[in-house]
Amino acid sequence: MTELPILVTGATGKSGRRVVSQLRARGLPVRAAGRNGEHVFDWTDRGTWDAALEGVRSIYIVQLDGTKLVRPFVERAARHGVRRIVLASGRGIDMPGYAQDSSGVLEGLLDSETAVRESGLEWTISRPGWFAQNFSEGFFADAVRVGELRLPAGDGATAFVDAEDIAAVVVAALTEDRHAGQIYELSGPRAVTLGEAVATISEATGREVRYVPLSVQGYVAELVQQGWPPADAESFADVIEPLRTGKDEYVSNGVQRALGRPPRTFAEFARSTAAAGGWPA
Ligand SMILES: NC(=O)c1ccc[n+]([C@@H]2O[C@H](COP(=O)([O-])OP(=O)(O)OC[C@H]3O[C@@H](n4cnc5c(N)ncnc54)[C@H](OP(=O)(O)O)[C@@H]3O)[C@@H](O)[C@H]2O)c1
């Protein structure tokens, strides 16, 4: 399994970038793909797919949210002789009434899971909850920089999962046989509220960050005032809803199951990110 390159899509993203570096740290050959990656690959340009799949045995798939392109991609991968697929999905997607899905993200992820499971290839599904790295590289990073996180999440909590742990699970699934047919739901070890999360970041960075809970209506109005199209603002508020309603508070055991060790805490994430210069002044 290991001499042929491993294709990593989304290779510049939060999970893919770490998968690439953890695989390379083991001396394994990697094809790091994305629109701006080392290997140019665009989900929306099927003309780029064959070159990405040529001579590959295993793939980490980070899909383009809101699309159903994983099914044709997996079919093409099978024709290229790919043997193993690890799919990035999301926690909660099969929970009835988990969230409004106005942008079709959950529907797309469910379709991708079905496609992978029906592919006849070896498959593993990674279903992470909220990434801790949203505070350093994602949705909430700007808010941390300006010192105020304004969200319609009330005092809802979630067990943020460190993308280093997500990548470690993905790497295990790409390189070890025993993960075939597994769905790993991934979270951190304990749910923390957004207030606790920003207080932990404040402690690690020495800068003040506060959380300001907003109403859904107030939040959507703020985003629209910032220039968001109203439909996008509402879709983004939908993404926050499971946090506010407590549906994301549960802890999942996927890291322990896949790796035989507990997941990293939010405080470990905050300290290591601050030490690595992840929140420049
Ligand atoms: N963030 C969370 O808290 C969270 C929680 C649960 C599940 N998820 C799911 O996890 C997935 C996101 O994973 P992530 O956070 O690791 O990724 P990410 O940081 O959002 O990065 C997205 C990656 O996709 C690539 N990309 C974007 N458009 C592309 C296109 N048209 N063709 C090819 N590549 C494209 C980007 O690279 P280029 O720009 O270089 O092309 C980038 O490498 C999503 O499916 C999301 O629903 C996220």
The ligand as a MOL file (V3000), in Angstrom:
LIG
                    3D

  0  0  0     0  0            999 V3000
M  V30 BEGIN CTAB
M  V30 COUNTS 48 52 0 0 0
M  V30 BEGIN ATOM
M  V30 1 N -14.4710 23.3940 10.1600 0
M  V30 2 C -15.1750 22.5960 10.9340 0
M  V30 3 O -15.3460 22.8420 12.1400 0
M  V30 4 C -15.7610 21.3270 10.3570 0
M  V30 5 C -16.4200 20.4430 11.2250 0
M  V30 6 C -16.9190 19.2580 10.7130 0
M  V30 7 C -16.7930 18.9560 9.3680 0
M  V30 8 N -16.1790 19.8640 8.5490 0 CHG=1
M  V30 9 C -16.0480 19.4710 7.1330 0
M  V30 10 O -14.6870 19.3140 6.8210 0
M  V30 11 C -14.4740 19.6860 5.4710 0
M  V30 12 C -13.4560 20.7840 5.4100 0
M  V30 13 O -12.2250 20.2470 5.7780 0
M  V30 14 P -11.0380 21.1800 6.1850 0
M  V30 15 O -11.4820 22.0920 7.2940 0
M  V30 16 O -9.8470 20.3330 6.3560 0 CHG=-1
M  V30 17 O -10.8360 22.0600 4.8680 0
M  V30 18 P -10.6820 23.6120 4.7590 0
M  V30 19 O -9.6860 24.1270 5.7320 0
M  V30 20 O -12.0520 24.2380 4.7000 0
M  V30 21 O -10.0160 23.6970 3.3270 0
M  V30 22 C -10.7110 23.3930 2.1570 0
M  V30 23 C -9.7330 22.7510 1.1800 0
M  V30 24 O -10.4340 22.4650 -0.0170 0
M  V30 25 C -9.7090 23.0170 -1.1140 0
M  V30 26 N -10.6480 23.4490 -2.1350 0
M  V30 27 C -11.5500 24.4500 -2.0680 0
M  V30 28 N -12.2320 24.5340 -3.2270 0
M  V30 29 C -11.7340 23.5670 -4.0390 0
M  V30 30 C -12.0070 23.1440 -5.3670 0
M  V30 31 N -12.9360 23.7440 -6.1300 0
M  V30 32 N -11.3050 22.1160 -5.8690 0
M  V30 33 C -10.3400 21.4930 -5.1440 0
M  V30 34 N -10.0370 21.8440 -3.8800 0
M  V30 35 C -10.7220 22.8690 -3.3350 0
M  V30 36 C -8.9180 24.1720 -0.5530 0
M  V30 37 O -7.7150 24.3280 -1.2690 0
M  V30 38 P -7.4900 25.3800 -2.4200 0
M  V30 39 O -8.1780 26.6390 -1.9730 0
M  V30 40 O -6.0070 25.4560 -2.4870 0
M  V30 41 O -8.0850 24.7650 -3.6260 0
M  V30 42 C -8.5660 23.6500 0.8270 0
M  V30 43 O -7.3870 22.8800 0.7690 0
M  V30 44 C -15.7610 20.2060 4.9170 0
M  V30 45 O -16.3890 19.1750 4.1720 0
M  V30 46 C -16.5510 20.5310 6.1700 0
M  V30 47 O -17.9400 20.4270 5.9570 0
M  V30 48 C -15.6420 21.0160 9.0070 0
M  V30 END ATOM
M  V30 BEGIN BOND
M  V30 1 1 1 2
M  V30 2 2 2 3
M  V30 3 1 2 4
M  V30 4 1 4 5
M  V30 5 2 4 48
M  V30 6 2 5 6
M  V30 7 1 6 7
M  V30 8 2 7 8
M  V30 9 1 8 9
M  V30 10 1 8 48
M  V30 11 1 9 10
M  V30 12 1 9 46
M  V30 13 1 10 11
M  V30 14 1 11 12
M  V30 15 1 11 44
M  V30 16 1 12 13
M  V30 17 1 13 14
M  V30 18 2 14 15
M  V30 19 1 14 16
M  V30 20 1 14 17
M  V30 21 1 17 18
M  V30 22 2 18 19
M  V30 23 1 18 20
M  V30 24 1 18 21
M  V30 25 1 21 22
M  V30 26 1 22 23
M  V30 27 1 23 24
M  V30 28 1 23 42
M  V30 29 1 24 25
M  V30 30 1 25 26
M  V30 31 1 25 36
M  V30 32 1 26 27
M  V30 33 1 26 35
M  V30 34 2 27 28
M  V30 35 1 28 29
M  V30 36 1 29 30
M  V30 37 2 29 35
M  V30 38 1 30 31
M  V30 39 2 30 32
M  V30 40 1 32 33
M  V30 41 2 33 34
M  V30 42 1 34 35
M  V30 43 1 36 37
M  V30 44 1 36 42
M  V30 45 1 37 38
M  V30 46 2 38 39
M  V30 47 1 38 40
M  V30 48 1 38 41
M  V30 49 1 42 43
M  V30 50 1 44 45
M  V30 51 1 44 46
M  V30 52 1 46 47
M  V30 END BOND
M  V30 END CTAB
M  END
